Amino acid sequence: MSSTDVLMKPLVSVLQMLRNRVISTEELLHRTYTRINETKSLNAFVSVVEKNDNLEFCIKDDRSSILKGIPFAVKDNFSTRNISTTCASNMLRNYVPTYSATVVKKLTDAGGTLMGKTNLDEFAMGVGTVDSIIGPTRNPWQYDFQHPNPDDWYIAGGSSGGSAVAVATGASYFALGSDTGGSIRLPASFCGVVGLKPTYGSLSRHGLISLVNSMDVPGILARCVDDVVFIYNILSGNDPRDSTTVQGKVEKVVMEENPSVKDLVVGIPKQYYGPDVSPEIIDCWKWAADTFSNNGAKVVEVSLPHTQYSIVCYHVLCCGEVASNMARYDGLQYGHRSDGGFTEEMYAKSRNEGFNESVRGRITAGNYFLLRRNYRKYYEKAQKVRRLIQTDIKKVFDKGSGKNSGVDVLLAPVTVSTAPQYKTFAQKTNSYRTVEHDIYTQSANMAGVPAISVPVRLSQAKLPISLQLLASNFNEGTLLRAAKFLENASSFQHPKFDF
Amino acid sequence: MVPSLFMMQRFLFPGAIGCKPSFILVKRYNCSSQKNARLQDDRWIPTVGLEIHAQINSKSKLFSSAKNQFMAPPNSLVSNFDASIPGTLPVINKECVRKAVRTGLALNCKIQKTSFFDRKHYFYSDMPQGYQITQYKHPIAKNGYLHYPTADGSVVKRVKIEQIQLEQDSGKSMHEEGQVTLIDLNRAGVGLMEIVTAPEVSSAGDACAFLKELYGILMRIGTCNGKLAEGQFRVDANISIAQQKTKLGTRVEVKNISGFKHIHNVIEYEIKRQIRIVEEGGIVESETRAFDYETGFTVSMRDKEIKQDYRFMSEPNLPPLHVYDDSSVTSLSNPSSVINVDQERRNLPKLPADIRGHLIESFHLSFVEAEFLTNRNMENYFIEVMECAHNLNPTVVWNWIKMHVIAHMVEYNLSSIEECYVSARDLAALLLLLHNNEINAETAYLTFTTAIQTRQHPDKIVEENNWKMISDKETVTKLCEDAIATLQCTDAKALSGYDADKPKSKASKQAIKRVIMLVRKNTNDKIHTGVAKDVTMKLLNYKRTS
């Protein structure tokens, strides 16, 4: 992608162009629709908003708005008024909400143009964006647009893979995703874009179709940290419709051009050196640690002793809430309904036809964990371990606790490898993939802390390698500052895809 | 498809039969007839625990802004959240919390400064989420008690209140002929208080006495509208029998009973049923039963093979529920936005037991009389009447309120005494006229109905209609003397039957009647016959003895 491609420009520049009438919103939308068409074979969108509907909208727009008609995309598990919201599931194939999620409404109210709804794993359960009723989403990196090979392409990562691909290819300036165990950071890292999972409670979940209520967070995918900051400032804050959102005002993040990290203490969690992590990623991680250190940050090794138990507990808690949240899909009020039979039979048949195997598997497991006879053994124990993991992370960030001076950010890999090929990935089960790829991301969800995935360099196979930064609750300011520093220091370039 | 609530109203699915509560189909262990009604009940000690579902009297639902209202068109009061539309989240209604706190205080509970919500899972077509949000482990109020008088007021008993929890009501399913089920979600999500007692009640009578006292309290503090026919006060009863007081028998739960008479019948029936089973050598099964309003039997509700496992988990979308007190509220930046338990305690009105006590002590009313006034919020009216006219007999006043004022309110469907045109002051004036023999009971009633129609003061009505009677002793004596004299001249036999020793004999009565009839005729019916009667007797006695 050359710098002349307006669709790949940072938000600030394109807003400047719109303000100075170098380009019109209509023109921008036409180009975006063309790009969506060019990249159709990647299968990033579940549905695209009718061109005429959007053009009508942008003509009415008076350009005084913050976003001036800038195109964006939304993962298809956010409710959008009068626009189908499928969760990539047969269950909601024909479901059209009557209201919009708070985060979506904030963006459209700010003048953004919703281009479409992006692909995901069914009900956001997955790490590949491969288990969807519209089929898998493909990673644009190393993809042959002219002669696509049906088997030989890289996965986008998931579950917000459609959003990551839309942003990576310029089909959207930014996109909304949701992150429950790594679902923003993982596809962001595979597709070479920035992915922010904010603090739990800083963005409203109202309208986000629940996966795991206590861990779900709406988040932002964009091509650079500045764009993430811009959108974060629009979205963050209390929502009376979501009782778990932050009370009071959230401070806007202000970003410098070249932020210093001299005052920062960067923690390297020693438990994250796993034998499964690819050497290229370890190498990149070491480089980043050195770079922080060379620029004045204090880099220290820290311990998160309960890390090894995290993914198992995540699994138990996730399944429990999934079983509960999915109980509403009985085919009565909305969603897929099978014909015939007695009520219970109709429920069973509708749910069997409506959900894919991995969703059904999690429901079954969750109900098992929640049974009276199992509750203490599994669910309650997992909650207790979750508390230990939260405490680990809290301690690491605690500035007042004597011995360990407390770090400002943690620096870690996002996952064990770069994007795998679909062929290899498809052979493994959904749950195995989750364990493999969410291993370093779900701790942030267990603890609620903000985390971000930043692309740093390319691997030998010319695939993006990204690193993850974590900060303490509601400390997005520090997190984004460190992310911007890392972005500045790295040599990562958005490529020119051969559409 | 846009989710249309209107569609649900017409929603039908062919398998509706499977959804019908099985109590319509299955009937077991019914007490067949009256012939075994007299069992040796005194050998068995029944134990009853009660769970009361009282609908909270609030403008909107527990977690949504949809209105809480009865008799609205089906599915017209349903928010996205109530219909479990994906992505919607619960937001606690503070009014419901406040009312639960008030209820907890009135029932002497310890209000929990922090309480939590849980999800209770089961599939039912009128519970769209697939779970009910309730307070399973950490309810808002715990460890209370209630003193209640037994039915005749002779004994005061005590029941421990285990807890009060906030929870959602379900919608309504209507199973119609032709295998169609209609679902109305208007009630879905309305706030309930589930009040749980310890198993400490030992008879149907006591259970009802307790429930009536509880009901009166909820009405008095305004936390429940209490319309029984509308299901706003529903009771689950856990009933068991045992031979020793220390050991409880297997308990049977009878769900969803409305109306005190029904509750009484259910408990009586269930105790008898269990005694019969055990005495016939059977074993009482632990099960849930329903009350069949038509037959008066309880019948098994669920297959015993299917043990419900509610898979409780904490509700992740609601933060802990905090309430405050005088000391903790001061640290808040906006104290008016929270619930202060101490403030609620200060705002509690006088409870029925105190009001009854006052009526009994100050006016010497009986328990039943005091209870009657208290249950109808009429105590202030009564007290005001008494204050306006100290020398009135309280029982007469009570009787008048019961027979005329309340009867009028019932007839005209008046919800409060403020709507009645006869104020306490007016009633006092009217009863004084009666008391002073200026009018008789018949005229008093006529005056009362005229006052309602014309809204005039009773004194004025009596005055204008010239309804005042001749009742002062002197005039009456003169009139009676004249009449006696006339009779003695014209019809001497008329008075000859009078016997001063037997004033109640037929002949004596006949003589008095003749005098009175003549006085009435002479005065155009203006004589106060009661006074005239006394006077006539005295005069005739005097005449005989002299």
Interface residues (C-beta under 8 A of the other chain):
Chain A: F78 S79 N82 T85 C87 L92 N94 Y95 V96 P97 T98 Y99 A101 R205 H206 G207 L208 I209 S210 V212 N213 S214 P240 R241 D242 S243 T244 G320 E321 A323 S324 M326 A327 R328 D330 L332 Q333 Y334 G340 G341 F342 T343 E344 E345 M346 Y347 N367 L370 L371 R372 Y375 Y379
Chain B: M1 V2 P3 M8 F11 F13 P14 G15 A16 I17 G18 C19 N80 A83 S84 I85 P86 G87 T88 L89 P90 V91 I92 R119 H121 F123 S125 P128 Q129 G130 Y131 T181 I183 D309 Y310 R311 F312 M313 P316 N317 L318 P319
